[in-house]
Amino acid sequence: MTIVGRRMVLAGLAGSALGMAMPAHAAPVARLRRLSPAFDRMVAPDATIETIATGIQWAEGPVWVPRGGYLLFSDPPANIVRRWRRGAEIDIFLSPSGATDPDRAVLREPGANGLTLDRAGRLLIANSGSRSLDRLDLRTKRRTTLVDRYGGKRFNSPNDMHVARDGAIWFTDPPYGLKGEDRSPAREQPVNGVYRWREGGEAVLINGSLTRPNGIALSPDERRLYVSVSDSADPRIMVYDLGRDGMPTAARMLVSARAAHEAGAPGLPDGMKVARDGTLVCSMPGGIMFMTPEGEPIGLIETGASAANAAFGEGGRALFVTASDRVLRVPLRAGWQG
């Protein structure tokens, strides 16, 4: 399918999302939309979408912790990370999750944003409030700042991460955590960058040309880098071919979300994950989109509200989705991500 064709598909999905509009006091209805027969091997047509958490200021950063059998998710404005376990009450796992003494005149989002695990199972935090990448021991909750500067200047507000097989952390640094964003007097970086950091080294700027880099992921063979751009003027997902040194050798727009956004579908390209078979699972206008590595739509989890991110969990049997003020659990076909 051409870029134009993908725009038409997304525009059509925007119409269906608009058809789901509900009164402000009513909870949005989440449902599945099959766009290709391939979706059936990922999510059963009769799968029940479960709401597992509500009442969140802005749900973000879901990550499944296999050793404990629980989900962590962040709430950047509230400066909290919460925990969900089957059969237990949701509890506060980390507070504050980001800045310990936030200056609200400077910070729009003082808490943690993106969460993931490193190769040793420790929690990594894109700390929007402290403008750093942190590592947390899940047992002791001892926190270590890994990196907070590039070229001697503080990051804007690290947002999302992907951990490569060699342990390198790829991350995005938009200005969302700062009041005034690009116009914030506290901003030190001249760009909203995409970076890579390795233990014992300095951050490396991979790309400094994107206006609002957000979600980030590597392909299973780590030869491609995907980055979502949450710019309302030109929302899209970019893909970069990577050389042996990890630097981009070519770049192109994988898919545009402009038509769907302009038609009124809620949300923008945001967080993303890549399945073991290369399927992209991305926040897009309307919800969470499943796509081929070339950007062909496979299916959509219509969330009825802006979807920020998603995470595989429960041994690949579930996809957890953070959507505005709630968290959803979508059962997956056994074996697809197991």
SEVEXLUM-637693 format. One line per 2 residues: number of its first residue (from 1); for each residue y, z, x of N, C-alpha, C, O. Coordinates in steps of 0.05 Angstrom, whole numbers. Example, Ala and Ser with C-alpha at 12.3 -4.5 7.8 and 13.67 -1.06 7.14 Angstrom:
% SEVEXLUM-637693
1	-114 156 264 -90 156 246 -66 156 264 -66 169 285 | -45 142 257 -21 143 273 1 157 258 23 161 268;
END
This chain:
% SEVEXLUM-637693
1	-24 0 17 0 0 0 25 0 18 26 15 37 | 44 -16 11 69 -17 26 87 8 21 82 23 2;
3	107 11 38 127 33 33 139 30 6 142 50 -8 | 146 6 -2 157 2 -29 137 10 -50 145 23 -70;
5	112 3 -47 92 11 -66 89 41 -68 87 52 -90 | 90 55 -45 88 84 -46 112 96 -60 110 116 -74;
7	136 84 -56 159 93 -70 156 91 -100 164 109 -115 | 143 69 -109 139 65 -138 120 86 -149 124 96 -171;
9	98 92 -134 79 112 -142 93 139 -145 90 153 -165 | 109 147 -125 122 172 -125 143 173 -148 147 194 -160;
11	156 151 -153 175 151 -175 160 155 -202 170 170 -219 | 137 143 -205 121 147 -229 113 176 -232 112 186 -255;
13	106 189 -210 98 217 -211 122 234 -219 118 254 -233 | 145 226 -210 169 241 -218 172 242 -248 179 262 -260;
15	166 219 -261 168 218 -290 149 238 -303 157 251 -322 | 125 240 -293 105 259 -304 114 287 -300 110 305 -316;
17	126 292 -276 135 319 -270 158 327 -289 160 350 -298 | 176 308 -294 198 313 -312 188 319 -340 199 335 -355;
19	166 306 -347 154 311 -373 143 339 -377 137 348 -399 | 140 353 -354 129 381 -355 152 401 -358 146 425 -359;
21	177 393 -360 199 412 -362 194 432 -384 186 425 -406 | 200 457 -378 196 479 -396 221 497 -398 238 495 -380;
23	223 513 -418 246 532 -419 247 549 -395 226 555 -382 | 271 558 -388 275 573 -363 258 599 -363 251 608 -341;
25	252 611 -386 238 636 -386 208 632 -384 193 651 -381 | 198 607 -387 169 602 -387 160 596 -359 174 584 -343;
27	135 604 -353 123 598 -327 116 568 -326 106 557 -346 | 120 555 -303 113 527 -301 82 524 -302 67 542 -294;
29	74 501 -313 46 496 -316 37 479 -293 48 458 -287 | 16 487 -279 5 472 -257 -20 457 -267 -36 467 -282;
31	-22 432 -257 -46 416 -265 -51 395 -244 -35 389 -226 | -75 383 -246 -84 363 -227 -78 335 -237 -80 329 -261;
33	-71 317 -219 -66 289 -225 -82 272 -206 -76 272 -182 | -102 258 -215 -119 241 -199 -105 214 -195 -98 200 -214;
35	-101 206 -170 -89 180 -163 -108 161 -150 -101 137 -147 | -131 171 -142 -151 154 -129 -178 168 -134 -179 192 -136;
37	-200 152 -137 -226 164 -140 -234 183 -117 -250 201 -121 | -221 179 -94 -227 197 -71 -220 226 -77 -231 244 -64;
39	-201 231 -95 -193 258 -102 -216 274 -113 -217 299 -109 | -235 261 -126 -257 275 -138 -276 289 -118 -289 308 -125;
41	-276 278 -93 -293 292 -74 -279 315 -60 -291 330 -45 | -254 318 -66 -238 340 -55 -234 363 -75 -238 386 -69;
43	-227 355 -100 -222 374 -121 -236 365 -146 -233 342 -154 | -252 383 -159 -266 375 -183 -246 370 -205 -227 384 -208;
45	-251 350 -222 -232 343 -244 -228 366 -263 -206 368 -275 | -247 384 -266 -244 406 -285 -237 432 -270 -240 454 -282;
47	-228 431 -246 -221 455 -230 -199 470 -244 -180 458 -255 | -201 496 -244 -181 513 -257 -162 524 -236 -170 536 -216;
49	-136 518 -239 -115 528 -221 -108 557 -229 -101 562 -252 | -110 575 -210 -106 603 -216 -79 612 -204 -73 606 -180;
51	-63 627 -219 -39 639 -208 -46 667 -198 -55 684 -214 | -43 672 -172 -52 697 -160 -29 716 -153 -33 740 -148;
53	-4 706 -154 19 723 -148 43 711 -161 47 687 -162 | 61 729 -171 86 720 -184 108 739 -175 103 759 -161;
55	133 733 -184 155 751 -179 165 751 -151 176 771 -142 | 162 729 -136 170 727 -108 197 712 -107 201 693 -123;
57	214 720 -90 240 707 -88 236 677 -79 246 659 -92 | 221 673 -58 214 646 -49 188 648 -33 188 657 -10;
59	167 639 -45 140 641 -32 137 619 -11 143 596 -15 | 128 627 13 126 610 36 103 618 54 90 638 49;
61	98 601 74 81 608 97 53 618 91 45 637 105 | 38 607 72 11 618 68 -8 614 91 -7 593 104;
63	-24 634 97 -44 631 118 -68 649 111 -64 672 103 | -92 638 113 -116 653 107 -126 666 133 -127 654 154;
65	-133 692 131 -143 707 154 -173 712 150 -181 729 135 | -190 696 164 -218 697 159 -231 724 166 -249 733 152;
67	-221 737 187 -233 762 196 -229 785 175 -246 803 174 | -209 783 160 -204 803 139 -209 794 111 -210 810 93;
69	-212 767 108 -217 756 82 -193 760 63 -196 768 40 | -169 754 73 -145 757 57 -125 735 63 -126 722 84;
71	-106 732 45 -84 713 47 -58 728 53 -52 748 40 | -43 718 73 -16 728 77 3 706 69 -2 682 73;
73	26 714 57 47 695 51 74 708 54 76 732 49 | 93 693 61 120 704 67 139 701 44 135 684 26;
75	160 716 45 183 714 26 208 716 43 219 738 47 | 217 694 54 239 695 74 265 709 64 276 725 80;
77	274 704 39 299 718 31 295 749 29 314 764 34 | 271 757 21 265 786 17 257 800 43 256 824 44;
79	252 784 65 244 795 91 218 810 89 215 832 100 | 198 798 75 173 811 70 150 791 74 153 767 69;
81	127 801 84 102 786 83 83 802 66 79 826 71 | 71 789 46 53 802 28 24 794 33 19 773 46;
83	5 810 23 -23 804 27 -38 803 -1 -33 820 -18 | -55 783 -3 -71 780 -27 -101 782 -19 -109 768 -1;
85	-116 799 -33 -145 801 -30 -157 801 -57 -148 814 -76 | -179 786 -60 -193 785 -85 -201 813 -94 -214 828 -79;
87	-194 820 -119 -201 846 -130 -184 869 -122 -189 892 -130 | -162 864 -108 -144 885 -100 -115 878 -108 -109 855 -113;
89	-99 899 -109 -70 894 -115 -57 881 -91 -63 886 -68 | -38 864 -97 -22 852 -76 -5 874 -63 8 890 -77;
91	-6 875 -36 10 895 -22 28 883 -2 26 860 5 | 47 899 8 66 890 28 52 895 55 45 917 63;
93	48 873 70 35 874 96 55 879 118 48 892 138 | 79 868 116 99 870 137 127 870 125 135 852 111;
95	141 891 132 169 894 123 184 912 142 177 935 146 | 205 901 156 214 874 153 195 854 167 181 861 186;
97	195 830 157 178 810 169 193 794 191 180 781 207 | 219 795 190 236 780 209 255 798 223 247 815 239;
99	281 794 218 301 810 231 299 839 223 296 845 199 | 301 857 242 299 885 236 324 897 224 324 916 209;
101	347 886 232 372 896 221 390 871 216 409 866 230 | 383 856 195 396 830 190 425 833 182 433 850 167;
103	441 815 194 469 812 186 470 792 164 468 768 169 | 474 801 140 474 782 116 498 764 116 498 744 102;
105	518 769 132 540 751 134 533 727 151 546 706 150 | 512 729 167 503 708 185 477 695 174 474 670 176;
107	459 711 164 432 701 157 429 696 127 436 714 111 | 420 673 121 413 666 93 385 674 87 379 683 65;
109	367 672 106 339 679 103 331 697 127 324 686 148 | 332 723 124 327 741 147 298 745 154 292 757 175;
111	279 736 137 251 742 141 235 721 155 246 700 164 | 209 726 157 190 706 168 189 682 149 193 685 124;
113	185 659 160 180 635 144 151 626 148 133 637 135 | 146 606 165 119 597 169 102 617 183 111 632 201;
115	76 618 175 56 635 187 32 618 195 25 599 180 | 19 625 216 -6 612 224 -21 631 243 -10 652 250;
117	-45 624 251 -61 640 270 -63 625 296 -65 600 296 | -63 640 318 -68 627 344 -98 624 349 -114 632 332;
119	-106 614 371 -134 609 377 -150 635 379 -175 635 377 | -136 658 383 -150 684 385 -149 699 358 -158 722 357;
121	-138 686 337 -137 699 311 -114 717 307 -113 732 287 | -94 717 325 -70 733 322 -50 718 304 -50 693 304;
123	-33 733 290 -14 720 272 10 710 288 22 725 304 | 17 685 283 42 673 293 62 672 271 56 665 248;
125	87 678 277 108 680 258 132 662 266 142 665 288 | 139 643 249 165 629 252 186 648 241 191 648 217;
127	199 662 258 217 684 251 245 672 246 261 670 264 | 250 666 221 276 654 214 299 673 220 320 665 230;
129	295 699 214 316 719 218 323 725 246 347 727 253 | 303 728 263 307 734 291 309 708 308 315 709 332;
131	305 685 295 309 659 307 290 655 331 298 647 353 | 264 662 326 245 662 348 217 656 337 212 655 313;
133	198 650 356 170 650 350 158 677 359 163 685 382 | 144 690 342 133 716 348 102 716 345 91 698 332;
135	89 734 359 60 738 356 55 767 348 67 786 359 | 37 771 328 32 797 317 3 803 319 -14 787 311;
137	-4 827 330 -31 836 329 -37 846 301 -23 865 292 | -56 835 287 -60 841 259 -71 869 255 -67 881 233;
139	-83 881 275 -93 908 272 -72 929 277 -68 948 262 | -57 926 299 -37 946 307 -9 939 296 8 956 295;
141	-5 913 289 21 903 280 42 904 303 66 904 298 | 32 905 327 50 903 350 60 874 352 44 855 352;
143	86 870 355 98 844 355 109 837 383 120 854 397 | 105 812 391 115 802 416 132 777 411 122 759 396;
145	155 775 422 171 751 420 161 731 441 160 737 465 | 153 707 432 143 687 450 165 670 462 166 665 486;
147	182 660 445 204 642 454 226 643 434 221 643 410 | 251 645 443 274 646 424 297 628 433 319 629 421;
149	293 612 454 314 595 464 304 569 475 282 566 484 | 322 550 473 318 524 487 343 518 502 365 518 491;
151	341 512 528 364 506 544 383 529 546 407 525 549 | 373 554 543 390 578 545 404 584 519 419 604 518;
153	400 569 498 414 573 472 393 581 451 371 571 451 | 402 599 433 384 608 412 376 586 393 392 568 387;
155	352 588 383 343 569 362 359 574 337 372 595 334 | 359 554 319 372 557 293 357 577 275 366 599 270;
157	334 569 266 316 586 249 289 573 248 284 558 229 | 271 579 267 244 568 266 231 570 239 232 590 226;
159	219 547 231 210 545 203 180 542 199 169 557 183 | 168 523 213 139 519 209 126 512 236 140 504 255;
161	99 515 237 85 513 263 58 499 259 47 498 237 | 48 489 281 20 479 283 10 486 311 24 482 330;
163	-14 498 312 -26 505 338 -46 484 346 -65 478 332 | -41 472 370 -59 452 380 -84 464 393 -85 489 396;
165	-103 448 399 -128 458 411 -124 472 438 -139 490 445 | -103 463 453 -98 476 478 -81 501 476 -73 512 496;
167	-75 509 451 -59 533 447 -29 528 444 -15 546 438 | -20 504 450 8 498 448 17 500 419 2 493 400;
169	41 510 415 53 513 388 74 492 384 93 490 399 | 69 475 364 89 455 356 104 467 333 92 477 314;
171	131 465 333 146 478 312 172 463 306 182 448 323 | 183 469 282 208 457 274 230 478 273 224 502 269;
173	255 469 276 277 488 277 301 478 262 322 471 273 | 299 477 235 322 469 218 342 493 217 336 514 227;
175	365 489 203 384 511 202 383 527 177 402 542 171 | 361 525 161 360 538 134 364 568 135 374 579 115;
177	357 581 156 360 610 157 388 620 161 394 644 156 | 406 602 168 434 610 174 451 604 150 449 584 137;
179	469 623 143 489 618 123 508 596 133 519 598 155 | 511 576 116 528 553 124 512 532 138 522 510 143;
181	487 538 145 468 518 157 482 505 181 489 518 201 | 486 478 180 498 464 203 526 474 210 534 472 233;
183	539 485 190 567 494 195 569 523 203 591 534 207 | 546 537 206 546 565 214 559 569 241 551 555 260;
185	577 588 244 589 594 270 568 606 289 573 607 313 | 546 616 278 525 628 295 506 607 307 490 613 324;
187	508 583 298 491 561 308 497 555 337 520 551 344 | 476 553 353 479 547 381 467 520 389 478 507 407;
189	446 512 377 433 487 384 449 464 371 457 465 348 | 453 442 386 468 419 376 451 402 357 461 384 344;
191	424 406 357 406 390 340 388 408 324 385 432 330 | 376 397 303 355 410 288 328 398 299 320 376 291;
193	316 413 317 295 401 333 267 405 325 260 422 309 | 250 388 337 221 391 336 213 398 365 220 383 384;
195	198 419 369 192 430 395 162 434 400 147 436 381 | 155 436 425 128 445 433 132 467 454 148 465 472;
197	116 489 451 117 511 470 89 518 479 71 521 462 | 85 523 505 60 532 516 65 559 530 86 564 541;
199	45 576 528 46 603 540 54 600 570 42 584 585 | 73 616 577 82 616 605 103 595 612 112 593 635;
201	110 578 593 128 557 598 153 558 581 158 577 566 | 169 537 582 193 535 567 188 517 543 170 501 543;
203	204 519 522 203 501 499 210 473 509 228 469 525 | 197 453 497 202 425 503 212 412 477 199 413 457;
205	235 398 479 245 384 455 230 358 452 231 341 469 | 216 355 430 201 331 424 218 310 410 216 287 415;
207	235 320 391 252 302 376 277 318 367 274 339 356 | 300 307 372 325 320 363 341 303 344 365 308 341;
209	329 283 332 344 264 315 342 269 285 356 256 270 | 324 287 277 320 291 248 340 311 237 346 331 250;
211	349 305 213 370 322 201 358 349 191 370 370 194 | 334 348 179 322 372 168 291 372 173 276 370 154;
213	283 374 198 254 376 203 243 401 191 255 422 191 | 219 399 179 208 422 164 178 425 170 171 437 190;
215	161 415 152 133 418 157 124 402 181 136 381 187 | 102 411 194 93 398 218 63 401 221 52 422 214;
217	50 380 230 21 381 234 12 359 253 25 338 255 | -10 363 267 -23 343 284 -47 332 269 -60 346 254;
219	-53 307 275 -78 295 265 -102 308 278 -98 321 299 | -126 306 267 -149 319 279 -154 312 308 -163 328 324;
221	-148 286 316 -152 278 344 -127 284 361 -127 278 385 | -106 295 349 -81 303 362 -67 279 375 -53 282 395;
223	-72 256 364 -58 232 374 -33 225 357 -17 208 365 | -31 239 335 -8 235 317 5 261 310 -8 282 307;
225	31 260 307 47 283 298 60 275 272 73 254 270 | 57 292 252 70 288 226 92 309 223 88 332 229;
227	115 300 213 138 318 208 151 311 182 158 287 178 | 153 330 164 168 325 139 197 330 143 206 347 159;
229	213 314 129 243 316 131 253 324 103 251 308 85 | 264 348 101 273 358 75 302 353 70 317 369 59;
231	311 329 78 339 321 74 341 308 46 328 287 41 | 356 320 28 358 309 0 369 281 0 365 266 -20;
233	384 273 21 396 246 22 375 226 30 378 202 24 | 354 234 44 334 216 54 308 231 59 299 234 82;
235	295 242 38 271 257 41 247 239 48 243 219 36 | 231 247 68 210 230 78 191 246 96 196 268 104;
237	169 232 103 151 243 123 150 222 145 146 199 141 | 154 232 170 153 216 194 126 220 208 114 241 206;
239	118 199 222 94 200 238 100 190 266 114 169 269 | 90 204 287 95 197 314 68 192 329 51 209 327;
241	66 170 343 43 167 361 50 182 387 72 180 397 | 30 197 396 35 213 420 20 202 444 -2 193 442;
243	34 203 467 22 195 492 6 217 505 3 239 493 | -5 213 528 -22 233 541 -6 258 548 -17 280 550;
245	20 255 552 37 278 558 46 293 533 61 312 535 | 38 283 509 46 296 485 73 287 474 82 297 453;
247	86 269 488 112 259 478 108 234 461 90 219 466 | 126 230 442 123 207 424 126 181 439 144 178 456;
249	109 162 432 111 135 443 121 115 422 131 93 428 | 118 123 396 127 106 374 132 124 350 119 145 348;
251	150 116 332 155 132 308 160 113 285 170 91 288 | 153 123 261 159 107 237 158 126 213 147 148 214;
253	171 117 192 169 132 167 142 126 154 135 103 149 | 127 147 148 101 145 135 104 140 106 92 122 94;
255	121 156 93 126 154 64 153 164 57 162 184 69 | 166 152 38 192 161 29 188 176 2 172 168 -14;
257	203 197 -1 203 213 -26 229 210 -41 235 225 -60 | 245 190 -33 272 188 -45 271 181 -75 286 193 -91;
259	254 163 -83 253 154 -111 245 178 -129 257 182 -150 | 224 193 -121 215 215 -137 237 237 -138 241 249 -159;
261	250 242 -115 271 262 -115 294 254 -133 305 270 -148 | 302 229 -131 325 219 -147 318 219 -177 336 220 -194;
263	292 216 -183 284 216 -211 282 245 -223 278 248 -247 | 286 265 -205 287 292 -215 262 309 -211 261 332 -220;
265	242 299 -197 218 315 -191 226 339 -174 241 336 -155 | 216 363 -180 224 387 -165 213 387 -137 190 380 -132;
267	230 395 -118 222 399 -91 228 376 -73 237 355 -81 | 222 380 -47 226 360 -26 202 361 -7 186 380 -9;
269	198 341 11 178 344 31 182 370 47 204 376 56 | 161 386 49 164 412 61 139 417 79 133 402 97;
271	124 439 73 101 445 90 79 426 86 77 412 66 | 61 424 106 39 406 105 15 417 121 19 433 140;
273	-9 408 114 -33 414 129 -49 387 131 -45 369 115 | -66 386 151 -83 363 154 -112 372 153 -120 390 168;
275	-127 360 135 -156 367 132 -172 356 155 -162 340 171 | -197 366 157 -213 357 180 -219 328 180 -224 316 201;
277	-219 315 156 -223 286 155 -198 270 157 -198 246 154 | -175 284 163 -150 270 167 -133 268 142 -110 259 144;
279	-143 277 119 -127 277 95 -102 294 98 -104 317 107 | -79 284 90 -54 299 91 -51 314 64 -54 302 43;
281	-43 339 66 -38 356 43 -9 366 46 -4 384 62 | 9 354 31 38 357 37 53 365 12 48 356 -10;
283	73 383 16 93 388 -4 110 363 -8 120 352 11 | 112 355 -33 128 331 -40 142 337 -67 135 356 -81;
285	162 321 -75 173 324 -101 151 323 -122 135 304 -123 | 149 344 -139 129 345 -160 107 364 -153 93 374 -172;
287	102 371 -128 80 389 -122 68 384 -94 82 378 -75 | 41 387 -93 27 383 -68 11 357 -69 -6 354 -86;
289	18 339 -52 6 312 -52 -16 310 -31 -13 319 -8 | -39 299 -39 -61 292 -21 -57 262 -14 -54 246 -32;
291	-57 256 12 -53 228 20 -71 221 43 -81 239 58 | -77 195 46 -92 186 69 -74 188 94 -50 192 91;
293	-86 185 118 -70 186 142 -48 164 143 -29 166 158 | -51 144 126 -31 122 125 -11 126 102 5 109 97;
295	-13 149 89 6 155 68 -1 145 40 17 145 22 | -25 136 36 -33 127 9 -39 151 -9 -55 168 -1;
297	-27 153 -33 -31 176 -50 -60 177 -60 -72 157 -67 | -71 201 -59 -99 207 -69 -98 224 -94 -113 219 -113;
299	-82 245 -94 -80 263 -116 -57 281 -113 -45 284 -92 | -49 294 -135 -26 311 -136 -33 337 -151 -44 336 -173;
301	-26 359 -139 -26 385 -154 3 388 -164 21 396 -150 | 6 382 -190 33 385 -202 38 415 -207 24 428 -222;
303	58 425 -193 63 454 -194 85 461 -215 88 485 -221 | 100 442 -225 121 448 -244 145 461 -232 164 468 -246;
305	145 465 -206 167 477 -191 165 468 -162 145 457 -155 | 185 473 -147 185 465 -119 162 478 -104 159 503 -105;
307	146 463 -91 123 473 -75 132 473 -46 140 453 -35 | 129 496 -33 139 499 -6 117 493 15 123 482 36;
309	92 502 9 72 499 30 44 503 18 41 509 -6 | 24 499 35 -4 503 26 -21 511 50 -13 506 73;
311	-44 523 45 -62 531 66 -91 531 56 -96 539 33 | -109 521 73 -137 522 67 -147 551 71 -137 564 89;
313	-166 559 55 -177 586 58 -205 589 46 -216 570 35 | -215 613 49 -242 620 38 -263 601 48 -280 591 33;
315	-263 596 74 -282 578 86 -281 549 76 -301 535 76 | -256 541 69 -252 514 59 -257 510 29 -257 488 19;
317	-262 532 15 -269 530 -14 -244 532 -31 -246 529 -56 | -220 537 -19 -196 540 -35 -172 529 -20 -171 530 5;
319	-152 520 -35 -126 514 -25 -106 533 -38 -105 534 -63 | -91 547 -21 -70 565 -32 -43 551 -30 -36 540 -9;
321	-28 552 -52 -3 537 -54 20 557 -60 18 572 -79 | 41 556 -44 65 572 -50 84 554 -65 92 533 -55;
323	91 562 -89 108 545 -107 129 562 -119 125 576 -139 | 153 560 -107 176 575 -117 171 605 -118 170 618 -97;
325	168 617 -142 165 646 -144 136 655 -147 131 678 -155 | 117 637 -141 89 644 -146 70 632 -125 78 614 -110;
327	46 642 -125 25 631 -107 1 623 -125 -7 637 -142 | -9 599 -119 -31 587 -135 -56 585 -117 -54 583 -93;
329	-79 587 -130 -105 582 -117 -118 559 -130 -123 560 -155 | -125 538 -115 -138 514 -125 -166 513 -113 -167 510 -88;
331	-188 514 -128 -214 511 -116 -219 483 -106 -211 463 -119 | -232 482 -83 -238 456 -71 -269 451 -72 -284 470 -75;
333	-276 426 -70 -305 419 -69 -318 432 -45 -308 432 -23 | -341 444 -50 -357 456 -28 -363 435 -7 -373 413 -13;
335	-358 442 18 -365 425 40 -343 407 49 -344 397 72 | -323 401 32 -302 383 41 -286 394 64 -281 380 84;
337	-279 420 62 -265 433 84 -281 457 95 -271 473 111 | -307 459 88 -323 481 96 -334 478 124 -348 496 134;
END
